[in-house]
Amino acid sequence: MTPLIGWQVSPAGPGHPATGDTHPAAGYERARGIIARFDAQTGSGLIFNPESSLLHVVNLAGWVAFNLCEGQDLSALRRSYAGVTASKLPSADAAKNLDIALTQLREAGLIKPVINHAVS
Protein backbone atom coordinates (compact mmCIF):
# COMPACT_ATOMS: atom_id res chain seq x y z
CA MET A 1 0.00 0.00 0.00
CA THR A 2 1.31 3.40 -0.84
CA PRO A 3 2.08 5.28 2.36
CA LEU A 4 -0.38 8.08 2.90
CA ILE A 5 1.22 11.44 3.63
CA GLY A 6 -0.27 14.21 5.80
CA TRP A 7 -4.01 14.68 5.52
CA GLN A 8 -3.83 14.25 1.75
CA VAL A 9 -3.80 10.70 0.48
CA SER A 10 -1.48 9.60 -2.29
CA PRO A 11 -2.79 10.34 -5.77
CA ALA A 12 -4.51 7.66 -7.75
CA GLY A 13 -2.30 5.73 -10.07
CA PRO A 14 -2.99 3.23 -12.88
CA GLY A 15 -5.07 0.63 -10.91
CA HIS A 16 -6.35 3.25 -8.46
CA PRO A 17 -9.11 5.32 -10.05
CA ALA A 18 -9.39 8.85 -8.65
CA THR A 19 -13.17 8.79 -8.88
CA GLY A 20 -15.84 6.32 -9.67
CA ASP A 21 -14.64 3.70 -7.22
CA THR A 22 -17.68 2.19 -5.64
CA HIS A 23 -17.82 1.16 -2.04
CA PRO A 24 -20.48 -1.13 -0.61
CA ALA A 25 -23.46 0.66 0.95
CA ALA A 26 -23.16 -1.70 3.94
CA GLY A 27 -19.71 -0.23 4.66
CA TYR A 28 -16.50 -1.89 5.82
CA GLU A 29 -15.09 -3.64 8.84
CA ARG A 30 -11.49 -4.36 9.76
CA ALA A 31 -10.13 -7.66 8.52
CA ARG A 32 -9.70 -10.39 11.11
CA GLY A 33 -6.27 -10.74 12.70
CA ILE A 34 -5.03 -7.25 11.80
CA ILE A 35 -2.66 -5.70 14.32
CA ALA A 36 -2.70 -1.90 14.41
CA ARG A 37 -0.81 0.64 16.49
CA PHE A 38 -0.42 4.38 16.23
CA ASP A 39 3.12 5.77 16.45
CA ALA A 40 2.72 9.23 17.99
CA GLN A 41 6.38 10.02 17.41
CA THR A 42 5.98 9.82 13.62
CA GLY A 43 2.26 10.59 13.45
CA SER A 44 1.71 7.39 11.47
CA GLY A 45 -0.38 4.30 11.90
CA LEU A 46 1.34 0.94 11.64
CA ILE A 47 -0.99 -1.80 10.44
CA PHE A 48 0.25 -5.38 10.12
CA ASN A 49 -1.62 -7.84 7.94
CA PRO A 50 -0.58 -11.34 9.07
CA GLU A 51 -2.22 -12.89 6.00
CA SER A 52 0.18 -11.09 3.63
CA SER A 53 2.98 -10.61 6.20
CA LEU A 54 3.11 -6.93 5.23
CA LEU A 55 3.39 -3.91 7.51
CA HIS A 56 1.54 -0.88 6.14
CA VAL A 57 2.29 2.69 7.19
CA VAL A 58 -0.64 5.09 6.96
CA ASN A 59 -0.96 8.77 7.74
CA LEU A 60 -3.63 10.32 9.94
CA ALA A 61 -6.20 10.29 7.13
CA GLY A 62 -5.68 6.58 6.50
CA TRP A 63 -5.57 5.85 10.23
CA VAL A 64 -8.89 7.62 10.80
CA ALA A 65 -10.48 5.80 7.85
CA PHE A 66 -9.18 2.44 9.10
CA ASN A 67 -10.46 3.03 12.63
CA LEU A 68 -13.89 4.11 11.44
CA CYS A 69 -14.35 0.79 9.63
CA GLU A 70 -16.32 -0.79 12.45
CA GLY A 71 -19.20 -2.20 10.47
CA GLN A 72 -21.19 1.00 10.11
CA ASP A 73 -22.85 1.67 6.77
CA LEU A 74 -21.13 3.81 4.15
CA SER A 75 -23.28 6.89 4.81
CA ALA A 76 -22.43 6.82 8.52
CA LEU A 77 -18.76 6.19 7.70
CA ARG A 78 -18.72 9.24 5.40
CA ARG A 79 -20.41 11.45 8.04
CA SER A 80 -17.98 10.29 10.73
CA TYR A 81 -14.94 10.91 8.54
CA ALA A 82 -16.20 14.36 7.51
CA GLY A 83 -16.75 15.22 11.17
CA VAL A 84 -13.27 14.15 12.21
CA THR A 85 -11.55 15.97 9.34
CA ALA A 86 -13.76 19.10 9.27
CA SER A 87 -11.07 21.33 10.79
CA LYS A 88 -8.45 20.08 8.30
CA LEU A 89 -10.26 19.57 4.99
CA PRO A 90 -13.22 20.96 3.07
CA SER A 91 -15.97 18.33 2.84
CA ALA A 92 -15.36 17.63 -0.88
CA ASP A 93 -11.67 16.94 -0.21
CA ALA A 94 -12.53 14.79 2.81
CA ALA A 95 -14.93 12.68 0.71
CA LYS A 96 -12.32 12.23 -2.03
CA ASN A 97 -9.60 11.31 0.49
CA LEU A 98 -11.89 8.84 2.22
CA ASP A 99 -12.73 7.11 -1.07
CA ILE A 100 -9.05 6.76 -1.96
CA ALA A 101 -8.09 5.61 1.55
CA LEU A 102 -10.88 3.00 1.60
CA THR A 103 -9.76 1.69 -1.78
CA GLN A 104 -6.14 1.42 -0.63
CA LEU A 105 -7.08 -0.17 2.70
CA ARG A 106 -9.36 -2.68 0.94
CA GLU A 107 -6.72 -3.57 -1.69
CA ALA A 108 -4.18 -4.14 1.09
CA GLY A 109 -6.57 -6.57 2.77
CA LEU A 110 -6.86 -4.42 5.89
CA ILE A 111 -10.62 -3.88 5.61
CA LYS A 112 -13.38 -5.92 4.03
CA PRO A 113 -16.96 -5.19 3.00
CA VAL A 114 -19.57 -5.78 5.65
CA ILE A 115 -21.70 -8.77 4.73
CA ASN A 116 -25.23 -8.54 6.04
CA HIS A 117 -26.34 -11.92 7.25
CA ALA A 118 -30.03 -12.44 6.77
CA VAL A 119 -31.71 -14.37 9.55
CA SER A 120 -33.61 -17.35 8.18
Backbone torsions as a table, in degrees:
resi	resn	phi	psi	omega
1	MET	NA	135.6	177.7
2	THR	-65.6	129.2	177.0
3	PRO	-59.9	141.2	177.9
4	LEU	-94.1	134.7	-173.7
5	ILE	-112.8	132.5	177.8
6	GLY	58.5	-147.5	176.7
7	TRP	-92.1	-3.2	177.2
8	GLN	-100.2	131.7	178.8
9	VAL	-82.6	163.3	-179.2
10	SER	-65.2	145.9	-178.3
11	PRO	-64.6	155.4	178.6
12	ALA	-67.6	143.6	178.1
13	GLY	-118.3	-166.1	-178.9
14	PRO	-57.8	-18.0	164.9
15	GLY	-105.5	0.4	179.4
16	HIS	-125.0	88.2	-178.1
17	PRO	-62.0	139.8	-179.6
18	ALA	-71.5	-34.4	179.1
19	THR	-139.5	168.2	176.2
20	GLY	86.5	-6.1	177.6
21	ASP	-71.1	128.9	-179.0
22	THR	-99.4	139.6	177.4
23	HIS	-116.2	148.1	-177.5
24	PRO	-65.6	137.8	179.9
25	ALA	-60.0	-28.0	180.0
26	ALA	-73.3	-12.9	177.7
27	GLY	89.5	-162.4	-176.8
28	TYR	-130.6	159.5	170.2
29	GLU	-134.5	158.7	179.1
30	ARG	-68.7	143.9	178.1
31	ALA	-67.5	149.9	-179.6
32	ARG	-66.7	138.8	174.7
33	GLY	86.8	-4.2	-179.0
34	ILE	-67.5	138.6	176.5
35	ILE	-113.9	122.8	-175.9
36	ALA	-131.5	136.6	177.3
37	ARG	-140.8	147.0	175.6
38	PHE	-100.3	132.7	177.7
39	ASP	-101.9	99.0	-177.2
40	ALA	-62.6	-30.4	-179.3
41	GLN	-63.0	-38.4	-179.8
42	THR	-101.5	-11.8	-177.2
43	GLY	69.6	29.7	-177.6
44	SER	-125.1	151.2	172.4
45	GLY	-94.4	140.2	176.4
46	LEU	-113.2	118.7	-175.9
47	ILE	-125.8	116.8	-178.8
48	PHE	-100.9	129.1	176.4
49	ASN	-106.2	102.9	-177.8
50	PRO	-64.5	-23.9	179.8
51	GLU	-66.5	-39.7	-179.9
52	SER	-100.4	-8.1	-175.8
53	SER	60.3	31.4	179.5
54	LEU	-112.3	141.2	174.0
55	LEU	-102.6	124.0	-178.8
56	HIS	-107.2	138.2	177.1
57	VAL	-108.9	124.0	-179.7
58	VAL	-125.0	150.9	177.3
59	ASN	-81.1	-172.3	-179.6
60	LEU	-61.2	-39.3	-179.9
61	ALA	-62.3	-45.7	178.5
62	GLY	-68.0	-36.9	179.8
63	TRP	-64.4	-44.7	178.5
64	VAL	-62.2	-47.3	179.6
65	ALA	-58.1	-46.6	-179.6
66	PHE	-59.2	-46.2	-176.8
67	ASN	-71.3	-23.0	177.3
68	LEU	-80.5	-11.5	179.9
69	CYS	-80.0	78.3	-177.8
70	GLU	-117.4	20.3	178.9
71	GLY	96.9	-0.2	177.3
72	GLN	-74.9	156.9	-177.8
73	ASP	-69.9	166.2	-173.8
74	LEU	-60.9	-38.9	178.9
75	SER	-62.1	-45.1	178.5
76	ALA	-65.8	-38.8	177.7
77	LEU	-61.0	-44.7	179.0
78	ARG	-63.7	-43.0	178.9
79	ARG	-63.5	-43.4	-179.8
80	SER	-62.8	-44.7	-179.4
81	TYR	-64.2	-44.1	179.1
82	ALA	-61.1	-38.7	178.6
83	GLY	-65.2	-42.4	-179.3
84	VAL	-68.2	-36.9	-174.6
85	THR	-96.7	2.9	-173.7
86	ALA	-55.2	-35.5	-179.4
87	SER	-79.6	-11.1	-176.7
88	LYS	-108.7	-32.2	-172.0
89	LEU	-136.8	143.2	168.8
90	PRO	-63.0	153.8	-174.3
91	SER	-58.2	-37.3	179.1
92	ALA	-64.1	-41.6	177.9
93	ASP	-67.5	-38.9	179.0
94	ALA	-62.2	-43.7	-179.9
95	ALA	-62.9	-42.9	179.4
96	LYS	-64.2	-45.4	179.4
97	ASN	-63.0	-40.3	179.2
98	LEU	-62.8	-44.7	179.6
99	ASP	-59.0	-44.4	179.9
100	ILE	-66.4	-44.1	-179.6
101	ALA	-62.2	-43.4	179.0
102	LEU	-61.8	-40.9	178.2
103	THR	-61.6	-46.7	-178.6
104	GLN	-66.4	-41.8	178.6
105	LEU	-63.8	-40.7	179.2
106	ARG	-65.5	-46.6	-179.1
107	GLU	-63.7	-28.5	178.1
108	ALA	-81.6	-5.1	179.7
109	GLY	78.3	18.6	-177.8
110	LEU	-89.5	-24.3	174.7
111	ILE	-131.1	160.4	177.9
112	LYS	-141.8	153.1	178.3
113	PRO	-60.6	142.7	174.2
114	VAL	-70.9	133.1	177.2
115	ILE	-109.9	115.4	178.7
116	ASN	-75.8	124.7	179.1
117	HIS	-97.0	114.9	177.7
118	ALA	-75.4	137.4	177.8
119	VAL	-85.3	126.9	-178.5
120	SER	-95.3	NA	NA
